[in-house]
Amino acid sequence: MKKQYETVIGLEVHVELATKTKIFCGCSTAFGAAPNTHTCPVCTGMPGSLPVLNRQVVEYAMAIGLATNCEITRVCKFDRKNYFYPDNPQNYQISQLYLPIARNGYVEIETGNTVKKIRIHEMHMEEDAGKLIHDEWDDTSLVDYNRSGVPLVEIVSEPDMRSSKEVIAYLEKLRQIIQYLGASDCKLQEGSMRADVNLSVREAGSETFGTRTEMKNLNSFKAIARAIEGERARQIELLEEGRPVIQETRRWDDNKESSYAMRSKEDAQDYRYFPEPDLVPIVISEEWIARVRSRQPELRSEKLKRYRKEFDIPQYDAEILTESKSMADLFEAATALCQKPKKVSNWLMGETMRLMKENGMEPEDLKFSPENLARLVCLTEKGVINSSVAKEVFEKIFHEDINPEVYVEEQGLKTVNDEGALRETLKKVIAENPQAVADYRGGKEKALGALVGQTMKMMKGKANPGMVNQMLREMLQ
């Protein structure tokens, strides 16, 4: 009988915090600037420069800790993690080993119909390193220190996950919580959320952990899922062949869909941690925790309950709208203006999501205002424009955030409700389509749709469809 194996997974998730300046200096954290322009003596590790802690970093870390059910460490401090690498300008990283800011938390994830608690071992604050850019043509490496000193929290889970589905559910839950808090944009493609996967396999039913490997260089949920499946298969194959799994750090190559060894963990650098001498311990009072707690926003679980009660929209709508804070904010602001929650929901879940998919966008990338969405809802509700014109107008709102009232007026898109003009057009349509008329009179209901279509075409989509339908039926009796 073939052996069954269980996968055991724990994650180290690095999240760049949304502060405007770095953790220990006043340099900008903005993404995408020219290399080495957001730097100073502190973040480039110049001798004699001293770090000064950014208070907002501590408050964001506390907010994430509270939202993930962690215990906040009342006296926490920084440590030096010593290692030598070109992207590490001081030859040490200021991090937290002995007294991290938060410990012993958890988040609940849902996969299928099951709810599972994923424990968080600890969460610590640290500074990011610079970024190496490898030029394969010249066989050289360049370093950009803009990212050096950008504030991070590292969230270390317990090895509680058993599949790639659980890992993705956990990452999505963390991303959602952190985005709701406004503590980070969590854009994997920009590196503001990164995950290292610690994975081992063991025979099903065994309580003993197997030898784990750590996988780095994972910058999308799809890459993480593929890397987990690939590494699981690789380790099982080794065990089946009677060969040992070596504890090592591996790098995932998403193009080749395979991983390769970077370095052995046994020979890993001894980081020689010691207390950071240039920073005093952080004393966190009950009052400070209470202040941060009082500023915590409404998270998704609370929003879901309120939406069902306050807006009377289906559970499905509420779940889709609250997946992203950006989408939820847009929905609430537009609804407050037009008082039509279901209509706003329909536009966001229908046309908005269709156009987002076509343009490869995330909810955070949406640029149109709730005011213009609310105006469009009011125009359609009052019958000023019909549904097909509304879709055309919405596309302009989506891309250019135009005022729909002004646009409809300027483009002459108002629905034609003039009965006399409509009757003349209908006479013409009936005269030009004798077969469709005969089919309808012969009992074929579908033929009416063809006549309505011809009328809308003749009137350039500006007729009132309900009026067209009613008048056609009367005229064909």
ABEGO torsion letter per residue (X at the ends): XBBBBBBBBBBBBBBBBABABBAABABBABBGBBBGABBBAAAAGBBGBBBBBBAAAAAAAAAAAAAAGBBBBABBBBBBBBBBBAABAAGBBBBBAABBABBGBBBBBBBEABBBBBBBABBBBBBBBBBBBBBAAAGBBBBBAAABGBBBBBBBBBBABABAAAAAAAAAAAAAAAAAAGABAGBAAAGABBBBBBBBBBBBGBABBBBBBBBBGBABAAAAAAAAAAAAAAAAAAAAAGBBBBBBBBBBBAAAGBBBBABBAAABBBAGBBBBAABBBBBBBAAAAAAAAAABBBBAAAAAAAAAAAAGBBAAAAAAAAABAAAAAAAAAAAAAAGBAAAAAAAAABAAAAAAAAAGBBAAABABBAAAAAAAAAAAAAGABBAAAAAAAAAAAAAAGBBAAAAAAAAGABBBABAAAAAAAAAAAAAABAAAAAAAAAGBAAAAAAAAAAAAAAAGGABBAAAAAAAAAAAAX
